[in-house]
Amino acid sequence: MRYVTFRQGEKISIGIVNGENSTITVLSQFDGDPELGIVNLIESTKAPEPTGVHVELGAVTLLAPIPRPRRNIICVGKNYVEHAHEFSGSGFDSGAAQGAIPSAPIVFSKLPETVVAHGDNVIIDPTVSKAIDYEAELCVIIGKGGRGISRASALDHVWGYTIVNDVTARDLQKLHSQWLIGKSQDSFCPMGPIAVTRDELDLGDTAVRCWVNNDLRQSSNTSALIFDVPELISTISRGITLYPGDLIATGTPAGVGIGFSPPRYLQSGDVVRVEIEGIGVLENMFVSSEERLS
């Protein structure tokens, strides 16, 4: 199934995307916090009920599937071989001395306030960073919580998947020798707009692509992940309890801006389009905070 969280007027609802992404079947309302979006669906004790109401996809405002996550988004760095090499050679990798290919998953996080929706602007603040980069990623949505989850049972804990763009301020990433600040600037995690249940995706063969202003920059496949989804879930849950609605961004392929010589950082007015096969398209414009205020 394919789901969206959307706003119509002042009301936030969840719906099933029909056919060729043209209409939404509205689901019955849940008692939970509307800002949690599909977490209300995941945690519901009864099956969602279609209301019989159908709306055009273009007639509503699409939100991120989980507009305001309860916890930080868990992210994974250097998880495609070619990207691991391009990042290790960029001069911005504080762990490059240990080699390009990590021996264990590199895990960091982004704050919940980074999340914005498909079609929202990502804000570039030139007083904070002048090295903004894009990262197309498949994002796992946890459905069943747990701690010490085995690799063999890991996918039983997955509700589904969505798309994220792990936007990064490379200069801040280098300055602080860690990734939280450079990854957690406001609006730095576009997400969605569609979330699919786990049966919709073949993790062994799903294309991941990214365009900047119609220029194809990233093109890979989930088959090229260094650490696959079961391994990531097993690793992260060793001593850390995962909860329904937790999000795990699985890493980005080669082709990010820092991988070019000279780097191709994003400028105000650039449009980044991320497409993951079986899910859909996430597109956002990058806009300078100075222009937004003028």
Helices and strands as residue ranges (DSSP letters): E 2-8, E 11-18, E 23-27, G 34-36, H 39-43, E 50-56, G 57-59, E 61-62, E 73-77, H 81-88, G 96-98, E 106-110, G 112-114, E 115-117, E 122-124, E 132-133, E 136-142, G 154-157, E 158-165, E 168-169, H 170-176, H 180-183, E 189-191, E 195-197, G 198-200, E 207-212, E 215-221, G 222-224, H 229-236, E 247-249, G 257-259, E 271-276, E 280-288, H 289-293
